[in-house]
Structure formats: C-alpha cells, structure tokens
Amino acid sequence: MHKRLLIPGPTEVSAEMLREQVRFMIGHRSKEFTELYTGIIEKLKRFFQLPNDYKAAVTTSSGTLWFDIVGRSIVKEKALVCANGAFSERFGKAIEDCGKKVDFLKAEWGKAIKPDMIAEKLGSEEYDTLALCHNETSTGVRNPIYEIGKMVRREYPSVMIAIDSISGMVGDKTLPSEIGCDVIFASTQKCFAIPPGLAVGFVSDRILERAREVPNRGLYTNLVRIFDYYEKKHQTPFTPNIPLLYALDKRMRLLLEETHEGVYQRHKTMAEYTQKWAKKHFALFAESGYESITVTCVKNTLGKSVKELNEKLEERHLMISNGYGRLAEQTFRIGHMGEWDLAGIKEALWHIDDIWGLEK
Ligand SMILES: Cc1ncc(COP(=O)(O)O)c(C=O)c1O
C-alpha cells in the first residue's frame, strides 16, 4: 500500500516525476547526454542565482559523497567542524577518516551554532576549513548560515566554508554566493523531491583553486576532476544515473517556474503551520528562532507511540518519522518538504489529531 512520505527524506515523489525516468537509454558520451546535462547545470545556475565565480555539478551518489569530497579535496590540514546533531557529527568524523585533523565545536543537540561561537574558535587556532550542517535533520535545527558566512568571510577570509544543506537546499533559501560559502551540497531525495541517487553541489572558484593544491584527492572524490571534466567535455567524469537526471531536469523546470522565493515561501508556510501544531500539543525540540523550515522535530511530551501511530497512519496512506538515533524515543519528526503543500500538511496533521485524539 502506498504511503505518502512525511518523513525527512526520502520524501514523496509524484508519479509524474517517476515517469520522467522511463526512457530509452542514451550514451553518457553522446551529444544527447551533453544537452541533457548542460541543460540541468544551466537551470541549477539560474535557480540558485550563481554568479560567474561559482560552479554547479551533479554527482551520482547520495549526499554523503560530499563529506568525503570535503575531506579528500578541500581540507588541507585542519578543519573546524560545527557539531550539533547526528549528521554534523558524522560530517566531522568523515573528514577525520580522510586523514585530516578535526576540532569539533559542539553545541547541545537542539541548539544552534551561532557566529560568535565560531568566531571565538577560529580566532584561537589555525583552520583552513569550516564545516557545518545547515539543516540538522536529526534535531530540526536550522543554523544561521547567512550570518555565519558573512562573519567568516569578513573576519577569516582564508577559511573555506563547507556546508551540508542536504535537507535544506531548495526548500530553504540557499543562495551560495549570498551565504558566502565555498561548497554547499544536497541530495535529491530531500527537497528536490526525486528519488535518491544524485547529489547537487555548488563550489566557488577559489575552492577549486585550493583543491588543486590538496594531494591524494582520490578518484570519485576528486573535486578538480569533476569540474575539469565538465569544462572540457560538458559531461560527467564517470557514468551517471541517467534516468534520475531526466527527473532532475524536469524538477528544475518546475522549480524555475515556481521561483526560488516561491518555493521558500511554500516551505515556510508549511513549517509555521506544523510548528504551531507541535506547540499546541507538544513542544519543539529546536531552540526558538532556529527551527528548520523543512523538518519539524517534536518533543514527544505526551509519550505517544510513533510506531503505533504509523501503523494506523498506514491505513490512511501516510507515514511520519520517529526521532533520530539517541532522540528516537524523545522526539518524532515531520518532514514538510519537496512536493508537499499547506493543504497536504493540514490534512496529514488532521489525521494525527484524529488517531491520537488530540483537540482539533
Ligand atoms: C543533514 C543530513 N546530512 C547528511 C545526510 C545523509 O545524506 P545521504 O543519505 O543522501 O547520503 C542526511 C540524510 O538524511 C541529512 O539529513
């Protein structure tokens, strides 16, 4: 039985988008492929308003590949990693596993990382890279990346800023040059609302120059190779997932019609409604003022069983998510991203009210 996914990824994918993938195969060194891929890159550049000193790429991988790209191709010696949840902790661990030094700037799960916390740490030691997560899917916290970017560019201009916006990009405002970041990336199964298997990344020219100086970049994780290949051939260095690229091309056409601002406003409306609902019956896990606009993490103050809820929701073709990792019992999460709209969210929350007997 199909369940509409209100989990924070993979999110719901429409039949229209699924059908986009069903086409005869083309060679990835053909003219048709170059047209498809350059078309996607151009659309990404338009949607994310990339100036000339930024570039876009799509990798056939989930978003996590970009943790390794940062670890292998970007960090020269030592990174400062902001960790306030499961994914940002993993980001730091990945960089360490690539053989680079890492210092963690930790905040309690549920709290945001603020520019002054970063400024203090960057001022105390030599770091070449700052890594952080925009939208901590495990806690529903949205870190203030615009303020952080501005501060770091102003006070520590040689530090490269690497951002995991895997569950934020598209739904939330993520304009790389306005943030002032050097690399930002996302997976397609989140707000792009197509199936998992691709990741989108944006890089600044200056980070590409840095990457050229970093030894042992690996093969699949070699940022320079990805962009040099595109420069030369307008294709990907390795065989990409062509069916997913068809879907991404269509998604980018739809997103451009809706506009970056329009998509953001739709997500903001869904988030505000869900947050209000959560506060009426439970409480929010995220620090006030730093709530994600793509996933709401609810403190399960009533001790409800999410497993039992999901069993009942299944009959109504819906599914939400329990808490992540060590927050599994204390919280549950509602992902309002991708193709969802306010009417859909209202209906889904009505069903939860109905099953749990909450006041409507
Ligand atoms: C913030 C964040 N980072 C990283 C990941 C891992 O992404 P992927 O599974 O696409 O590799 C996720 C997935 O949920 C995420 O939400």
The ligand as a Gaussian input file, in Angstrom:
#p B3LYP/6-31G(d) Opt

LIG

0 1
 C       21.700000      16.760000       7.214000
 C       21.989000      15.470000       6.524000
 N       23.254000      15.182000       6.195000
 C       23.573000      14.034000       5.584000
 C       22.615000      13.094000       5.272000
 C       22.984000      11.850000       4.530000
 O       22.535000      12.008000       3.211000
 P       22.523000      10.829000       2.154000
 O       21.738000       9.732000       2.794000
 O       21.863000      11.414000       0.948000
 O       23.931000      10.438000       1.906000
 C       21.291000      13.336000       5.603000
 C       20.253000      12.330000       5.343000
 O       19.211000      12.304000       5.944000
 C       20.976000      14.552000       6.244000
 O       19.708000      14.838000       6.569000

